[in-house]
Amino acid sequence: MAHHVSAPHPAPPPSAPDEPRSHPRTMEPVLLVILVVLSAVGAVIGIDLVSKLGISANTSVVGALVAMLIGRIPLGFLRRMRSVHRQNLAQSAISAATFASANALLTSVAIPYVFGRQDLVWPMLAGASIGLVVDAWVLYRAFGSRLLPADAAWPPGTAAAETIKAGDRGGRRALILAGGTAVGLAGTLFSLPLSAAGVAFLGNVWALMMFGIGLMLRQYGMDLFHTDLGAGYIPHGVMVGAGVVALGQAVHLLIGRRERRRTAVAEEDRSVAHVEPADPSTAYTVDERALRLSLIRGFALFTGGAVILAVLGGLIGDMSPLGIVGWVLFAAFAALVHELIVGLAAMQSGWFPSFAVTLIFLILGLAIGIPSVPLALLVGYVSATGPAFADMGYDLKAGWLLRREHRPWDPFEREGRRQQFLAALIGFAVALAVVALAWRSYFGQGLIPPVAKVYADTIKSGLSDPDAVRTMLIWAIPGAAIQLLGGTRRQMGVMLATGLLILTPQACWLVLGALVVRVGYRRLRGPAADEELNLVGAGLIAGSSLGDSAQILKT
């Protein structure tokens, strides 16, 4: 993992006059109503776009802008929405509802439906809901660790935070952000993925360079090598190799005695001195022991969810006891690994390869001989994890940026994360209700997420290509080597595979071009360039997100 290096800044005074002493609560009556309404809007946007256009939109910026506008309505009880922390809760709820409804719930339940087993839709919805909540809980417990540090890139989260801060402070920052937003919004009109350039201004340079190279190889592979690098499971093989090494790197991080000892000594010194670090970005709020416990508990919870899905899906009578145990353990392992790989990619680039990683486990399931119906349920369960993990990381990153200057920092930060998790749970609950009410209507009209059709068709056809597994194993070797070369901080192998898995015309030039501009501008302006580039990048991502969300009007 690479840390996103921010420009140094002096420590703020112990307590700014306009800072609240305690973090706003999700259950405040007015705020709660706003969160529910925004979540409903986000859930509808999510299912409509994913079923009609096959895309998902990050609506967090939409939620932040709506919360800002509400706070400026001249009514006394709405003025509290001018708080950047309440706006952060609003964007957390709407983005959670959007990703939950589209990427987790509707896509998952569409798999058994397309497979011809409508009777399994409700069991799948229950299993996907469990996987969704566990997914977000693991990120909530692991955010701020060395594995998933708060000061890593998480580009959409930075975009949301910069949008909220610019709206609150105005001035030159607001102008730069507004300009970037206008350019990003205009880009969507010409089908230019300017969010890719925005990400390049915010993320780790090495990780994004490999991402850009992957995008370029995918787009021009046929011209350069007379081979379509997106076909034949080549990018999936690269991701398998990189993912295995990334998993090993995470395990090494969790059991590294030297680092655990160093962290323990640092925490002890801090507790004895009763002081906080000068800059919160230097502090890990989750040590290795807490991270390890969170992942172990996450695996246990995923296992419990798989057991419930197996019972509700009728697998108990269709499989042997040993087969059931193997299915449950494989489903839990796949869910945990899926969310970690997707989370690491999202942390660095703002893109998460959920479809590709799920497809990898689908192919592995076919290779080891899992029957078709249990495999369909397993794929639906695994696909429900990952997107919420990434989205929760974006939202907590936004909150971390908005809270980092508060003093005392640590209790305020921890309470803020807790309130954001509660806001996300509200978004999940609303998304579940919307999907439960709407799936029959959408599926009855043939409005089914395209990726669900791919999963179902792949399960039906089986391994028609006997060389698929061999191809993946061969290409896993360079993926593993590059991931090992880049180390834990850069995630170069994962990012190369992510680029290979995405066919977005011209995105490679936008990413690599923006990296060149970023490096050159920083050499020209020095550290002062970081803030301006962050604002421009945040604006491009915000504008693209608004453009994607606005496509619901076209549908």
Summary of the structure (lengths in Angstrom):
residues: 555
radius of gyration: 22.4
end to end distance: 38.6
largest distance: 68.3
contacts: 2181
relative contact order: 0.21
helix: 78%
strand: 0%
